[in-house]
């Protein structure tokens, strides 16, 4: 093979190597850019969720009960349910209280232990337009009525602290009820003092 031909072949091989190297660099930059974008989106989502939770869990009732004490209540086990003319209610409790229920409290004359927490979730009802029979279903969420057991903090009310956090659907915001000190907390629950101030038993399922 002549020298000019050999030089031409060598030049083409070098061009191919450079082209391949450039393509690899571009692909690498693209992958890196995509990874950065995905990471940025994940961080933004996490920050947004944290801000939302901070807004909710930064609330305190006039009596000093923090909504953050009840963090995760959305996934707590159901104790019971109730219905008035105006409100549908689902009562949930934290694992400490559920375990006490399952151990026989309050039917065994034992009190619920400190750390027990129970939340009454309330919705305005509406008639179902889908069911083939008459049934009320939850419409707009309105309120979380909370109770927590801490005998050192609440010695004058049987060890229970009470608070109400209202929800406004239009703004998607919770607020601490300014009247929660005077609404139906301990004043109503004293009628079930013999059941450690708790109306609802753990329903059979």
Beta strands, then each sheet from edge to edge (+ up, - down):
strand 1: 77-83
strand 2: 87-93
strand 3: 117-127
strand 4: 136-149
strand 5: 160-168
strand 6: 173-176
sheet 1: 1+ 2- 3+ 4- 5+ 6-
end
